[in-house]
Amino acid sequence: MERCIEVEELKNIQLEILDSVHDFCIKHDIKYFLMYGTLIGAIRHKGYIPWDDDIDICMPRPDYDKFMKYFNLEGSHLKFIAHELDTKFPYTFGKVINTKTKLIEFSTIKYPMGVNIDVFPIDGVDEDTKILRYQIFLRKLLNVKTIKYSKKRSLLKNLMLLFSKMLLMVIPTNYIVGRMVKNTHKYSYDNSSKVCCVAMGTKLNKPVPKEYFDKGVLKEFEDREYYVPIGYDGYLKSIFGDYMKLPPEDKRNSHHAFEAYYKKG
């Protein structure tokens, strides 16, 4: 029988993955940085946000591509997966997974996964943000394809969702993901003055000066040290505003719904 992985054990596995990624990036001169809630956790809590249960990192596109090319050659039980490597992969960013584990997400997305950390590419953007507007449009289509019906929504909203799903039925989910991934490559990171995580396709990911990601500084996270972008303060403010202020108590919960297990054998 497969053994369930509890939250604290899950975090230890994630930290082991992050340690391996850190060591690999140092060895191969690849830039990576803590990102999103993990970055807030490092700055505000020196570790996980107390109600969080995942790890996010990012890499400038040239480093992301280099990482994608070489990481799996190490031949360990850790594996990097991304749409560029497997067109069935349903996300626009990459993940490093522990292949000795199994993770079941409570969504319409069905893809064999293990306990993992998210790896987001940072890409160049155009001055008029046309690329971002198109990505946000594609994200809305993808959300319609993957979102589940919920009793928490009104009957009218569920009916609208059903109608939208019917309209998009002829368009495969992986086709939309592929278009989104292709869109992230439109502008050269090196030749752009503004960058952001285009892959996510959300209004929160606003363009910021590329200098924010020029180099990293080490910050404490769970009694260890990992790299954060030199411009972390401006970057976090661009997404979260006053990120040092705790959210209301009713907002302090995990946004993820999954169960994790050790594989048999």
Secondary structure, DSSP 8 states (H G I E B T S, - for coil): ---B--HHHHHHHHHHHHHHHHHHHHHTT---EE-HHHHHIIIIISSS-TT----EEEEEHHHHHHHHHHGGGG-SSEEEE-TTT-TT---SSEEEEETTEEEEESSS------SEEEEEEEEE--TT-HHHHHHHHHHHHHHHHH----TTS-HHHHHHHHHHHHHTTTS-HHHHHHHHHHHHTSS-STT-SEEE-GGG--TT---EEGGGGS-EEEEEETTEEEEEETTHHHHHHHHHSSTTS---GGG-S----EEEEE---
